Amino acid sequence: MRCYFSSSVSAVDNGEMMCKENSPKIVEMTEEQKERENDAKECIHWTICKELFETYKAKNADYGDSFAQVREKYPNAILIRLNDKLNRLETLMNGAEQHVNDESIEDTLLDLANYCIMELVERKNG
């Protein structure tokens, strides 16, 4: 199966299924519907991974490989980065007023995921 990507919607190559983050859930499903929901989840997963990669490339172009540089000085720097993001996530999920426009729950989760991937890259590369 191939998924085609746009900013917020993905479609399976047969054109029948659209993958949207906030699509309604089906309570009782046939096997075919379960398979299609799994396909939709795979499309969403792939879309998120593609977004993570594009963000990683863009930020490295802007900031250089700052994660690796900090990690070289402070090998456990990932713990600080993840802790900062987890604290931010907890604050947002507990209903605190959002003062920074580009720090939503979704943005924070994406940042957490990318930091974890970046740590894995450094471990495999070093």
N, C-alpha and C positions, 0 to 999 in steps of 0.2 A: 504494500500500500504506500502511496506517496501522499504527502500533505503539502499543500500550497499555502504560503504565508503572506499575510498582510499585517498591518499594525495590530489589529485586534481580532481577526477572524481567520480561521484556517478551513480549508475544504478538502475532503478526500477526493481523489482523482475522478471518481465516478459522478461527482457533483451532487450526490444525494445528501451528504451529511455536512453540516457546518459545525465547527467546534468553537463554542463561545464559552468564556470563563463562567458566566453566570447563567448558563442554560438550566432550565428546570429539570429536576430529577424525576425519574420514573420509578414508582413504588413497586409495582408488579410488572416483571418483564419476561418476555419470551426469551429463549436462548439466542435468537437472532438479535433481539434488542440488547441483551447483555453484551453480545459480541460487538455490536455497534457502539455501545457506551464505552467499552474497552478501547475501541478504535478512536473514539472521541478523546478519551483520556490520554492515549498515546500522542494524538495530535497536539493536545494542550501541552503535554510534557515536552515534546519536540520544539514547540514554539517558545516555551520558556527557556529551554537550553540554547536555542538560537539567539534569543534576546540577551542571555547572560554572556554569550560569546561576543556579540556585537558591543555590549557595554564594556567588556574586558578590553577589547581592541581599542575602542575609543578612548578609554581612560589611560591606557598605556601610551597611546599617541600623545595625549595631553600632558601626562605626568611622568612619562618614562616608566621604568620598571621599579617604581618606588616600593612596592611590596617586598620584592626581593632584596632591595637595599636595606630596608628597615630590618627585615628578617636576618640578614647577614650580621647586623650589629646586635640584634636582640632575637635569638633563635626562637623564643616562645612568644614573639610579638602577636602571633595569631590569637593567643588567649586574650590579649588586651582588645584586639579588634572585635573578636566575637563577643566579648563581655560588653563592650560599648554598644554593639548592635542589639544584643539581648536586652540590655537595660532600656534601650530606646523602644524596642518591640513591646516590652512589658508596660512601659508608660503609655504607648499608643493603645494597646489592647485594653488597658484599664480605663480608657475614656478620657485621658488627659487632652487638653486643648492642643491642637496642632499649630505650632508657630512657624514651622518651616514647610513651605508648600511642597517641596519635592521629597519629603520624608514620610510617606504614607506607610501603612502596615505592609502593603505589597512591596514598596521600594525597599523597606528594611529587610524583608524576607529574601528578596533578590540579592541584596548586599551580603547577607549571611551566606547564601548559597555560593556566591562568587568568591568570597573569602575562603570558604572551605575548599573549593576547586583550586584556587590559587595556591593554597598550602599543599595540596596534593601534587600540583605541578612542580613546585619547588622541591618536594621530597623525591619525586621521580627524576627530576633534572639534576639534582645534586648528588 
